[in-house]
Amino acid sequence: MLIKNINFNNKKNLFNVNLDNETKFNISYELYEKLNLTVNQEIDTKIYNILEDEDIYQNCKSIAENYINYKMRTVLEVYKKIKQHTKKDSAIEKVINYYKKLDLLNDERYAEEYVKQNITYRNLSKKMIEFKLKEKGIDDKVSKKYLEEYNEEIEYENAMIIFKKKYKNEDLSDYKIKQKYFRFLSSKGFGFSIINKVLKNE
């Protein structure tokens, strides 16, 4: 195999290396310099594999960048997103480490912001926040660290807000209706004592 042509893509800031068999690779400037690539250069299996690995890495990096730019993500979320496009874990790990070093992937910061947002604006229960963070790959110790200040008073206030949004000015005298409200709050992750307190005060 021979290198047919080499072009620089200003938009992606990458070199496009095209082979005579129509194979195309996107590679970094650093790798281009390291391999000292030239047009009509013969490419052996070793160099081909290096170019292929680099192309996979750059594609994974581009997928991760677009995903992270949209909103804050966890390491697990980025891993799953890239995994949809490649089975090469070494490339995924390399991409994740790259964005970790840039501090664009930080599970601690994600957990801190997620807890703040969901307590204040979405009024989620402590249990629900813990569950959702676990789904996103956040370690239990990290979740608990940022949920330390989520006390029973906040839990009650959030349960009351959610209840009033769903069932404003409802009659609680009917046992069956009251049970329906109980199941609703329970499904949101609120505990028995909190739910009883909400229903009693309503």
N, C-alpha and C positions, 0 to 999 in steps of 0.2 A: 504493500500500500504506500502511496505517495501523498504528500500534502499538495493539494490542488491550489489552494489559496488561503491567505490569512488576512482577516479584516478586523479592525477595531470598532466595536460598538460603543459609541459615546454615551448612548442612553443607559446601557447596562454597565458601562465601564468594564467591559470584558472583551477578550479576543475571541473571534470566531475562526476556528480552524476547520477547514473543509478538506476531506480526503477525496481521492479519485474514485472511491467506491460510493460516493454520495453521503458518507457518514459525516455528521457535523458535531463539533464539540464547542462548548463555551468554557473558556478557561481564564484564570486570573492573569494579570500582568506579571505577577511574581513567578508563576509557573512557566509562562511563556519565556521569561528571561532565563529561568533555571534550566530549561530544556534546550534553550537556544534554537528554537524552531525556525525553519526557513521553507520557502516554497520549493517543491520538488524533492524535499527530504524524504528518505525512506523511513517508514514507521514500522518498527518491529512489534512483537506481541507485548513486550514489557512497556514500551512507551504508549502503545494503544490502550492498555489497561489503566495506565496513569491518567491519560486524557479522559477516558470513560468515567473513572472515579471522580475526577475533578468536575466533569460536566454534571454528573448526578448531584454532587455537593452544591454546585452553583444553582441548579434548578431547585433543590430543596431549600436553599438559602433564600431564594426569591419567593417561594411559597410562604415560608415563615415570615419574611419581612412584610408581605402584604397582609398576612393574618394578624401580626402584632400591631401594625399601623392602624388597623381598624379599631381595636380596643385592647386593653390590658389582658394578657393571657397567662395561664400557668404553664409550667414545663410540660405537664401531662397533656394539656390541650394542644400545645404545639407539636408534641410527639405524635399524637393521634392524627392531627391534620396532615403532617408530612407523610405519615405511614400510609395514607390513602394513595400516595403517589409513588412510593418506593418501598421495597422490602429491605433495603440496605441500612441496617441499624447503625453501622459505622458512620455513614453520611449524616444520619439524623442526629447522632450524638455529637458529631463535629459542629453541626449547625447550632444545636442547643448550647454547647459550650461557648460558641462564638457570641451569641446574644446574651449569654450570662455575663461574659466578660465586659460587654458593653452596658451591662446593667439594664437591658431592655427586657430581660426575663428574670424576675425576682419573686419567688413564691411568698417570701416573708412580706414584701410590700403589697403583693396582691391580696393576701389574707387580711392585712390591716385595712386596706381600702374597702374590700368586700364587706367586712364586718361593719364598718362605719356606714356605708351606703345602705345596707340591708336592715340595719337597726333603725336608722333615721328616716329613710325614704320609703322603704318597702314594708317596714314594720314586721319583719319575719321573726319567728320564734327562735330561741337559742338552738334548739334541737334541729330545726330546719336549716339554719345557717351552717351548723356543724356537718349535717348530711351533705349539703351542696358543696361545701369546701372539700369534703372527702371525695366526692365524685370528681372534683377537679384536680385531685392528686395532692392536696395539701395535707401535710402530716398532722396528726391529732394534737401533738404538742404545740405546734404553731397555731392551730385553731384556738386551742384553750388559752394560749397566751393573749390573744387579742379579744377573747370573749370574757376575760376576767371581770370586766366592769359591767357586763350584762347581768344585772341583778334581777330579783323577783319583781321589783317595782317597775322596771323597764319592760319586763315580760308581760306584766299585767296591762300596762298602758298600750303596748302593741296589740295585745289580744283584744282589748276594748276597741281600738281604732279599726281593726279588721272586722270585728263583729258589727260595729255600727255602719261600716261601709256596705256590708252585705245585708244586714237585717235592721235597718233603721226603723224605730217606732213599731217594733213587732210585739205581739202579745205573747208573754211567756207563761201564761197561766195554764195553757194546755200542755200536758206531760209529753205527748208525742212530738209536739213542735219543739219543746225544750230539748228533747233527745236529739232532734235533727240539728239544732244549734250546737249541741255538745259534740256531735260527730263532726260537724264542720270545723270547729276550732281544734279538735283533736287531730284532724287530717292535716292541719297547718303546723302540727308539732307542739302545740301547747299542752301542758300537763294538767292533770285532774284538778289540783287545788286552784290553779289559775283560772281554769274554765268555770269552776264553781263560783269563784269570786266574781267573775264577769257576769254570769247569769243572775247571781244574787243581787248585784248592784244595778242590774238593768230591770 
